[in-house]
Structures are given as C-alpha cells and as structure tokens.
Amino acid sequence: MEISIKSLYEPLDIDIDTGRGTVRVAAEVDVTPTNLARLAKVCTAAQNKMGAIEALMSKGRETDSIAKIAEANAKTGAVLRDVLTEAIGADSYEELLRAVGNGHEVADADCTPVTAQVFREVLEIVKGRNDQMDEKAAHYLPEESHAQTEPDPAA
C-alpha cells in the first residue's frame, strides 16, 4: 500500500528576471487547516478592497488625475503587502521587493505589477487547497439516502 500526501507548506518559487540573470525567491505558503481558513478570509478581504481601489483608479484615468492614480496605486501596494506578508511571510516579501528592484529599494506601489501576479498565485493555492479539503470532506459524508437517522441499537 502507498499513500501520497501534500505538505502543509506549499512551495511558491518566484523567479525574477533582473536583466543580469534570474533571482529566485523561494517562499512557502502555510496551508495548515487553521491558517488556510485565515488566509482565505484575508484574500477575500483583499479582493474586496481591490474592487474599491479599482473604482478610484478608473476615476483617475477618466479625469487624467495623476494624483488619483498614484493614490490608487499606493493603496493597491499596501493591500498587496498586507496579504502577501500574511501568505509568504515578511522575509520572503522583502526578498521579493529587493529582487524586483534589482537591489534598489522600491516602494510597494511601484511593485504592484509583480505583487499582483504573486497574489493571484496565492489565491490559486488557497482555492486549490480549499477545494481539495471540500472534496475529501464530501467523500466521507454519507449519502442522504444511506444516512442513519437513529443510533444503531446493535452497536
């Protein structure tokens, strides 16, 4: 008999092309059941915030307001920092910023094209693990037609 089980820490390798080579940020996402529930909540909250920020960004583009666009970008960077720090840890997030900046210090707002991609990958990991847990739970639930409504007196 053989059993194959995934680790409770999902590897997330992020390769950054610096123009002088590739830097790999070797992060991990803690997908233990307790943390997975918390991460799902944090990701959902981030998505909700991003919806509101997108409205601000659209208004900035419509009115050609650089200030509104910059404000929306700063807010996006802050939301992504919060969720990614939760998901991959502060050290991996800072390593990601250093790699993206090619050694230069860069603001969260300036990294949103990259951090948004990482966020999408984190969402996929969280969704995939949640779906996997739901499938396993459903497998062990009795079908309604076979459900026992009373305790078995023979037991």
Buried (B, 14 or more C-beta within 10 A) or exposed (E): EEEEEEEBEBEBEBEBEEEEEEBEBEBBBBBEEEBBEEBBEBBEEBEEBBEEBEEBBEEBEEEEBEEBBEBBBBBBBBBBBBBBBBBBBEEBBEBBBBBBBEEEEBEBBBBBEBBBEBBEBBBEBBEEBBEEBEEEEEEEEEEEEEEEEEEEEEE
